[in-house]
Amino acid sequence: MVSCANPDSMVEETHNPLLDNGPMNGNSRHGEAKDEWNGVAEWKIRANPAAVNSKNPIRDVMESLPPVVARNGKLEISLAQGDPCAFGHLLPPDGAIEALLNTAESSMFNGYAHSAGLLESRRLVIAKYHSINSKLAADDVYITVGCSQAIQLCIEALACPGSNILLPRPGFPIYETFSSYYGLQCRHYDLLPDHDWEIDLEQLESLVDCNTVAMIICNPGNPCGAVYSHEHLSQIAGLAERLTVPIIADEIYAHMVFGTRKFVPMATFSWKVPILVAGGISKRWLVPGWRLGWIILHDPRGILKRGRVVEALTRLVQMTIGTCTLVQAVVPDLLLHTSSDFHQKTLLTLKLGAELCFERVKRIRGLSCPSAPEGAMYMMVKIDFLDFVELKNDLEFAAVLRCEELVTVLPGTAFGLKNWIRIVFVAPLSHLKEAWDRIEIFCQRHVRRKP
Ligand SMILES: *Cc1c(COP(=O)(O)O)cnc(C)c1O
């Protein structure tokens, strides 16, 4: 039964056919004579090895998966990629598209914006945070190409040679992608599955030395769906203060909570420790393709300024001159006019999806989920390989599940946690039900204890 896929293809780099089929093979693209390629060896072009070796594991897996062919009327159901737009059941707020069209028609936003972003958009971002930190000014905001670039720039601005950074395990993989790319040593602190994925603070502390430039905290969390309490965040901030390590807070899922816990912004504690908040409109406003995010510097004591981090960020954004001006111009409208009904509807969809997944996991022998997700769009499911002796690990589990049942999930390995899988629950309920029916059948078929 375990036959149809090479599980390693879920994580290993695929060959680039363009590289494998070069002139040395004598295959001329245009069918000219072999000799046409003579002289190519004189071109000493070599790509930057850091670029060639860089890798975003999620994208790498997603974009190298071979297409699966529908069988017996079964279509692929992908619970792999965290894109709330993927299924078409969630749409951006009413008026967002209209605002975008009006903006385009006005012809007022065809030019470059300020490198840090349109002033009006930055002001509105501030207005959202003003109650937490009344010292904020538009200068403390940088509009970026999605939250991804916000994270990238924060890391880049802090990446002094020879330093290290603390990253969550399991965690969103681009933290490591960027950190490694900018020469930082990555040190992983553990999230504890049996303590609602809270941070192992003792272990975190043991990783810090005088070359630690930041810790990245993701709340609400991807990939676990955890939402941290005020108390836990306060402990984290207290520790960061004592160790004098600034916090990069990935809050792309700010306010996307549907359980018992409220969302507490990390910046609540900025009087203790400088906080670089990375956020954006991708997830909460359901427009990840619009590529708009932001950095907000919460630095009431001027610590980042003193370390010239503000200067560094200002120079960095001047290199790329920000994201699409048209989309920037729609931000005030989005932030001011999105109804709370819109957000409530999204949260209800997430809540129902999360509950369904959590209940279904409980029914399946060999799978477990230690704590119900309360935010974001993801949960981690543990696989007990004592129950699945013929499946080697999470990579094989995911690959064989995809091949046999056409359900795609990401192996935990992509997030630094072996023998778990990550499930995206932002799909329509009908899709989730069907996916779990198939996962259940799959597990029943493969469950086998060691004799
Ligand atoms: C989706 C996601 C991002 C990236 O958001 P974009 O705005 O699409 O770049 C950043 N962090 C986490 C944890 C995410 O899940």
The ligand as a MOL file (V3000), in Angstrom:
LIG
                    3D

  0  0  0     0  0            999 V3000
M  V30 BEGIN CTAB
M  V30 COUNTS 15 15 0 0 0
M  V30 BEGIN ATOM
M  V30 1 C 0.8820 34.3340 6.4160 0
M  V30 2 C 1.8920 34.6630 7.4360 0
M  V30 3 C 2.8040 35.7150 7.2630 0
M  V30 4 C 2.9940 36.4400 5.9490 0
M  V30 5 O 2.0060 37.2890 5.6140 0
M  V30 6 P 2.0380 38.0680 4.2240 0
M  V30 7 O 1.3880 39.3720 4.5570 0
M  V30 8 O 1.2400 37.2480 3.2710 0
M  V30 9 O 3.4440 38.2350 3.7720 0
M  V30 10 C 3.6650 36.0220 8.2990 0
M  V30 11 N 3.6510 35.3230 9.4500 0
M  V30 12 C 2.8260 34.2960 9.6330 0
M  V30 13 C 2.8820 33.5530 10.9190 0
M  V30 14 C 1.9310 33.9110 8.6390 0
M  V30 15 O 1.1380 32.8500 8.8240 0
M  V30 END ATOM
M  V30 BEGIN BOND
M  V30 1 1 1 2
M  V30 2 1 2 3
M  V30 3 2 2 14
M  V30 4 1 3 4
M  V30 5 2 3 10
M  V30 6 1 4 5
M  V30 7 1 5 6
M  V30 8 2 6 7
M  V30 9 1 6 8
M  V30 10 1 6 9
M  V30 11 1 10 11
M  V30 12 2 11 12
M  V30 13 1 12 13
M  V30 14 1 12 14
M  V30 15 1 14 15
M  V30 END BOND
M  V30 END CTAB
M  END
